[in-house]
Amino acid sequence: MPSPEKHVGILLLKSPEWSVFQSVVHLSVALLEEKARLTLFIMDDAVLGLYPRQHGKPLSYPLYPVVEKGGSILVCQSTAETRGMTADRLPEGVRFDTQVRLGRLADDVDVFLPFV
């Protein structure tokens, strides 16, 4: 596991029904439990992981464990909006960003893991 001072960046494109999506959630939680700093950048169908699984339970979205453990989630605005995710629907602690920021993130972090 990376040491606590390590910043890990993860890019995720797959939607929640893919096993790699769940693997990234578990990996992210494990890294956060080891005190790594984590930034998860989601785009394409991975943004579907921000929609609640159960109606009326806003914290039931698949990516919630990452936020709950203190991870940062950045969402590609252009690919999110085409899937119906608007700024007013983003869960607390999640924010829109750009693919330019993704490029900077990949350069700034100690470890960058793309799951495409």
C-alpha positions as a Markdown table, in Angstrom:
| # | Residue | x | y | z |
|---|---|---|---|---|
| 1 | Met | 0.0 | 0.0 | 0.0 |
| 2 | Pro | 1.2 | 3.5 | -0.7 |
| 3 | Ser | 2.4 | 5.4 | 2.4 |
| 4 | Pro | 0.1 | 8.1 | 3.9 |
| 5 | Glu | 1.9 | 10.9 | 2.1 |
| 6 | Lys | 1.2 | 9.4 | -1.3 |
| 7 | His | -1.5 | 10.9 | -3.5 |
| 8 | Val | -3.2 | 8.3 | -5.7 |
| 9 | Gly | -5.2 | 9.3 | -8.8 |
| 10 | Ile | -7.7 | 6.9 | -10.4 |
| 11 | Leu | -9.5 | 7.3 | -13.7 |
| 12 | Leu | -12.7 | 5.2 | -14.0 |
| 13 | Leu | -14.8 | 5.0 | -17.2 |
| 14 | Lys | -16.8 | 1.8 | -16.7 |
| 15 | Ser | -20.4 | 1.7 | -15.3 |
| 16 | Pro | -21.4 | 0.1 | -12.1 |
| 17 | Glu | -22.5 | -3.2 | -13.6 |
| 18 | Trp | -18.9 | -4.0 | -14.7 |
| 19 | Ser | -16.8 | -5.9 | -12.2 |
| 20 | Val | -13.9 | -3.4 | -12.6 |
| 21 | Phe | -16.2 | -0.7 | -11.2 |
| 22 | Gln | -16.6 | -2.6 | -7.9 |
| 23 | Ser | -12.9 | -3.4 | -7.9 |
| 24 | Val | -12.1 | 0.3 | -8.1 |
| 25 | Val | -14.5 | 1.1 | -5.3 |
| 26 | His | -12.9 | -1.6 | -3.1 |
| 27 | Leu | -9.4 | -0.5 | -4.1 |
| 28 | Ser | -10.2 | 3.2 | -3.3 |
| 29 | Val | -11.6 | 2.3 | 0.1 |
| 30 | Ala | -8.6 | 0.2 | 0.9 |
| 31 | Leu | -6.2 | 3.0 | -0.1 |
| 32 | Leu | -8.1 | 5.5 | 2.0 |
| 33 | Glu | -8.0 | 3.1 | 5.0 |
| 34 | Glu | -4.3 | 3.0 | 4.6 |
| 35 | Lys | -4.3 | 6.9 | 4.8 |
| 36 | Ala | -3.4 | 7.5 | 1.2 |
| 37 | Arg | -4.9 | 10.7 | -0.4 |
| 38 | Leu | -7.2 | 9.6 | -3.2 |
| 39 | Thr | -8.7 | 11.5 | -6.1 |
| 40 | Leu | -11.1 | 9.5 | -8.3 |
| 41 | Phe | -11.9 | 11.1 | -11.7 |
| 42 | Ile | -14.9 | 9.5 | -13.3 |
| 43 | Met | -16.2 | 10.0 | -16.8 |
| 44 | Asp | -18.3 | 8.3 | -19.5 |
| 45 | Asp | -20.5 | 5.6 | -18.0 |
| 46 | Ala | -18.8 | 5.6 | -14.6 |
| 47 | Val | -20.9 | 8.7 | -13.8 |
| 48 | Leu | -23.9 | 6.3 | -13.4 |
| 49 | Gly | -22.2 | 5.4 | -10.1 |
| 50 | Leu | -23.5 | 8.7 | -8.7 |
| 51 | Tyr | -27.2 | 7.7 | -9.1 |
| 52 | Pro | -28.8 | 6.3 | -6.0 |
| 53 | Arg | -29.7 | 2.5 | -6.2 |
| 54 | Gln | -32.7 | 3.0 | -4.0 |
| 55 | His | -35.3 | 5.7 | -4.5 |
| 56 | Gly | -35.4 | 8.1 | -1.6 |
| 57 | Lys | -32.0 | 7.0 | -0.3 |
| 58 | Pro | -29.6 | 9.5 | -1.7 |
| 59 | Leu | -26.5 | 7.9 | 0.0 |
| 60 | Ser | -27.2 | 4.5 | -1.8 |
| 61 | Tyr | -25.2 | 5.5 | -4.9 |
| 62 | Pro | -22.4 | 3.0 | -5.7 |
| 63 | Leu | -19.5 | 5.5 | -5.3 |
| 64 | Tyr | -20.7 | 6.6 | -1.8 |
| 65 | Pro | -18.1 | 4.4 | 0.1 |
| 66 | Val | -15.3 | 6.4 | -1.5 |
| 67 | Val | -16.8 | 9.7 | -0.3 |
| 68 | Glu | -17.6 | 8.3 | 3.1 |
| 69 | Lys | -14.0 | 7.3 | 3.6 |
| 70 | Gly | -12.7 | 10.8 | 2.6 |
| 71 | Gly | -11.9 | 10.3 | -1.0 |
| 72 | Ser | -12.3 | 13.1 | -3.6 |
| 73 | Ile | -14.5 | 12.4 | -6.6 |
| 74 | Leu | -14.2 | 14.6 | -9.7 |
| 75 | Val | -16.7 | 14.2 | -12.5 |
| 76 | Cys | -16.1 | 15.0 | -16.2 |
| 77 | Gln | -18.8 | 17.6 | -16.7 |
| 78 | Ser | -19.2 | 17.1 | -20.5 |
| 79 | Thr | -19.7 | 13.3 | -20.3 |
| 80 | Ala | -21.9 | 13.6 | -17.1 |
| 81 | Glu | -24.4 | 16.1 | -18.6 |
| 82 | Thr | -25.0 | 13.8 | -21.6 |
| 83 | Arg | -26.0 | 11.1 | -19.1 |
| 84 | Gly | -28.4 | 13.4 | -17.2 |
| 85 | Met | -26.1 | 14.3 | -14.3 |
| 86 | Thr | -26.3 | 18.0 | -13.7 |
| 87 | Ala | -24.6 | 20.1 | -11.0 |
| 88 | Asp | -27.8 | 20.2 | -8.8 |
| 89 | Arg | -27.9 | 16.4 | -8.8 |
| 90 | Leu | -24.3 | 15.8 | -7.7 |
| 91 | Pro | -23.9 | 14.2 | -4.3 |
| 92 | Glu | -22.3 | 16.3 | -1.6 |
| 93 | Gly | -18.6 | 16.1 | -1.8 |
| 94 | Val | -18.5 | 15.4 | -5.5 |
| 95 | Arg | -17.8 | 18.1 | -8.1 |
| 96 | Phe | -17.6 | 18.7 | -11.8 |
| 97 | Asp | -14.2 | 19.2 | -13.4 |
| 98 | Thr | -12.7 | 19.1 | -16.9 |
| 99 | Gln | -10.6 | 16.7 | -18.9 |
| 100 | Val | -7.8 | 19.3 | -18.7 |
| 101 | Arg | -7.8 | 18.8 | -14.9 |
| 102 | Leu | -7.6 | 15.1 | -15.5 |
| 103 | Gly | -4.4 | 15.6 | -17.5 |
| 104 | Arg | -3.0 | 17.7 | -14.7 |
| 105 | Leu | -4.1 | 15.2 | -12.1 |
| 106 | Ala | -2.3 | 12.4 | -13.9 |
| 107 | Asp | 0.9 | 14.5 | -13.8 |
| 108 | Asp | 0.5 | 15.7 | -10.2 |
| 109 | Val | -0.2 | 12.5 | -8.3 |
| 110 | Asp | 2.4 | 10.0 | -7.1 |
| 111 | Val | 0.5 | 7.1 | -8.6 |
| 112 | Phe | -2.0 | 7.2 | -11.4 |
| 113 | Leu | -4.2 | 4.2 | -12.2 |
| 114 | Pro | -6.4 | 4.3 | -15.3 |
| 115 | Phe | -9.4 | 1.8 | -15.4 |
| 116 | Val | -10.8 | 2.2 | -18.9 |
